[in-house]
Amino acid sequence: MGVRMLDGQAANDAQRQRELGDLAIRNAAAMAFPPTDWEQKVLGEVLKLPRVAVVRPPEQELLAADMVRNDCHVNCHTQEANDPERLSRHVTGWLIDGSDLILHSVVDYGGHWLCLTPQLGPAPSKFQFIPDPFIEWRGTSDGTAKEAFRSGNLLPTALRKYPEAHIRMRDEFSRLMASGMSAFDARKRVDATLGVEFRKKDPI
């Protein structure tokens, strides 16, 4: 029984590492888009908007409510659409993460700000969030999904204070993977080197 339990735990750990590795690949690509004057302009505009404190309920509660990991926009849209009391309002804005603003959705539940999205990696139970009233959701041309726009422009995953740093981390991550390192280990290596340097920069 003990051996089977250990084997099961090892399999779970390996699966989680694969999932975290896949997430690292997606995040590295999503955060390393070319910098533009438009991004810096919008960053300045957003930072002038009011902030709120958002609470994330325990992970097991969110999973039991069928909330999907790392899929905040769908989770909040679904909550608003299926709330029989009509207390839930899907709000899109920006999660403050160090020197980055991450495009994120939360729910205003009768005046209580809640994040309904469990995360694959460690996540704070409370964080600062900037609701953005200028964001609108539009259907894609094929009608299969929706995309976030602001003042007529399709929004990226984030607004970055130091975009060049993300590009450097993406390039190093790609180099390590090309050398044969797994995505999970490459992400750990980058986080322990360039990531440490990045986190020393002035936050927003």
MOUR-V256629 format. One record per pair of residues at least 12 apart in sequence whose C-alpha atoms are under 8 Angstrom apart, sorted by the first residue. I is the first residue (numbers start at 0). J is the second residue. Records with the same first field share a line. If there is no record, write none. Layout:
I->J ; J
//
This chain:
16->183
17->182 ; 183
18->119
19->119 ; 120 ; 183
20->181 ; 182 ; 183 ; 184 ; 186
21->182 ; 183
23->182 ; 183 ; 186
24->182
27->165 ; 168 ; 169 ; 172
28->169
29->155 ; 156
30->156 ; 157 ; 162 ; 165 ; 166
31->162 ; 163 ; 165 ; 166 ; 169
32->162 ; 166
33->162
34->162 ; 163
38->158 ; 159
39->158 ; 159 ; 160
41->158
42->100 ; 158 ; 159 ; 160
45->129 ; 131
46->129
48->129 ; 130 ; 131
49->129 ; 130
50->127 ; 128 ; 129 ; 130
51->112 ; 127 ; 128 ; 129 ; 130
52->112 ; 125 ; 126 ; 127 ; 128
53->105 ; 111 ; 112 ; 113 ; 114 ; 125 ; 126 ; 127 ; 128
54->112 ; 113 ; 114 ; 124 ; 125 ; 126
55->113 ; 114 ; 115 ; 116 ; 123 ; 124 ; 125
56->113 ; 114 ; 115 ; 124
57->124
58->117 ; 118
61->115 ; 116 ; 117
62->117
66->115 ; 116 ; 117
67->116 ; 117
68->116 ; 117 ; 118 ; 119
69->116 ; 117 ; 118 ; 119
70->116
71->103 ; 104 ; 105 ; 114 ; 115 ; 116
72->91 ; 103 ; 104 ; 105
74->115 ; 116
75->88 ; 89 ; 90 ; 104 ; 105 ; 106 ; 115
76->89
78->106
79->106
86->107 ; 108 ; 109
87->106 ; 107 ; 108 ; 109
88->106 ; 107 ; 108
89->104 ; 105 ; 106 ; 107
90->104 ; 105 ; 106 ; 107 ; 130 ; 131
91->103 ; 104 ; 105 ; 130 ; 131 ; 132 ; 134
92->104 ; 128 ; 129 ; 130 ; 131 ; 132 ; 134
93->128 ; 129 ; 130 ; 131
94->126 ; 127 ; 128 ; 129
95->126 ; 127 ; 128 ; 129 ; 203
97->198 ; 201 ; 202 ; 203
98->159 ; 160 ; 161 ; 200 ; 201 ; 202 ; 203
99->157 ; 158 ; 159 ; 160 ; 161 ; 202 ; 203
100->157 ; 158 ; 159
101->156 ; 157 ; 158
102->155 ; 156 ; 157 ; 158
133->149 ; 150
134->147 ; 148 ; 149 ; 150
135->147 ; 148 ; 149
136->148
160->203
164->197
168->189 ; 193 ; 194
171->189
172->185 ; 186 ; 189
//
